[in-house]
Amino acid sequence: MLAGLSYGVGTNVTASAYEPHGTLTAYAIYAPQNLARLDQAFQAESSRIFREGFTADQLKVAKTGLLQARALSRAQDAALVDVLTDRLDRDRTLAYDAKVDRDIEALTPEQASAAFRKY
C-alpha cells in the first residue's frame, strides 16, 4: 500500500525488562509532497490490521526476521557479550532466551492480532 510513496519504511518494537511499558515506532523516509498520501496510507493500513488482524504469511515473515536477528545477536562475539551481560544483570541464563524463541515460534496470528488491538 505504501509502494511509491516513500524511499523506505520500517518499524521497531522495544520493551523494558524493568518497567511495564514499551514502544512501537513506525517510520518512513519520504519526499515532502508525499506526506498527506503517506499519512493516509499508514492510517488505512493500521485500521485494516486492527480490523482484520495479521495474516499467517505476515506473521511468518516477522517471526523469521526476529528469530534470525536474535540468533545473530548470539553468534557474534561483541553482541554475545552484551546478551550475556544483560542476562547476568537480570539473573537470567540463555535458557531464558531459548524460551523466548520458543514462545515467538508458537505465536499465532490471532495472538499477535489481539496484542496489536490491545496495545
Secondary structure, DSSP 8 states (H G I E B T S, - for coil): --TTT-SEEEEEEEE-SSSS-EEEEEEEE--GGGHHHHHHHHHHHHHHHHHH---HHHHHHHHHHHHHHHHHHTTSHHHHHHHHHHHHHTT--HHHHHHHHHHHHH--HHHHHHHHHH-
